[in-house]
């Protein structure tokens, strides 16, 4: 996959071993989002949705900075509809919804900072790998706005109402260590290594069965809104699908071979 535009504000790259990589590419503006970036993000999702699911999708920002959110220097309006002044936000909401629904594991690789709607974008991913100097914030009230991109929803679901309220009403900044302690990030890594750490994870995913990866993502998606009985029913169907292929027997043989090699090594000691 190549960049989705000749002068892109967003890049869709193909990494090795079937890993896809979206780069927010407005470094001179701290990778803040614009109409053009959202449009190019939509085109990137079109490509991902219409292809064989990638092993992993990584989202990062150019030049070691994730994003400062919406570009306050650009007008957020488009057209003359009833909600025209929120047109850019509505476009971003669609992107965030589509990203969350992708049947692909997703990692936001956050260097520098993720603020405003870009923090929502990161929280829409399955995992966040954050550099230990990364910062997160939802300073919407400071700009006279309400939390957007699903920020209040994501934070409340993860933290509960009291902690989410303290973050959004104070507008304060969280460092990576606090975000990790609250369960808002998956890993804290050395500065400059978030993308490489995500790539390393991606190279380990799906060696046994790529279909199992896709179906596991679908199970996780259902788990947020469904009950246990529904999850069990899906597990049965997905287990049958996985068992029907050639990948499971091959994975078992690889496991047996590794176990035999370890046993032989121990016996030789």
Secondary structure, DSSP 8 states (H G I E B T S, - for coil): ---SSTT-SEEEEE-GGGEEEEEE--GGGTT-B-HHHHHHHHHHHHHHHTSS--SEEEEEEGGG--B-SB-TTS----SSSTTGGGHHHHHHHHHHHHHHH-SS-EEEEE-SEEETHHHHHHHTSSEEEEETT-EEE--TGGGT----TTHHHHHHHHH-HHHHHHHHHH--EEEHHHHHHTTS-SEEE-TT-HHHHHHHHHHHTTSS-HHHHHHHHHHHHHHTTS-HHHHHHHHHHHHHHHHTSSHHHHHHHHHHHHHHHHHHHHHH-
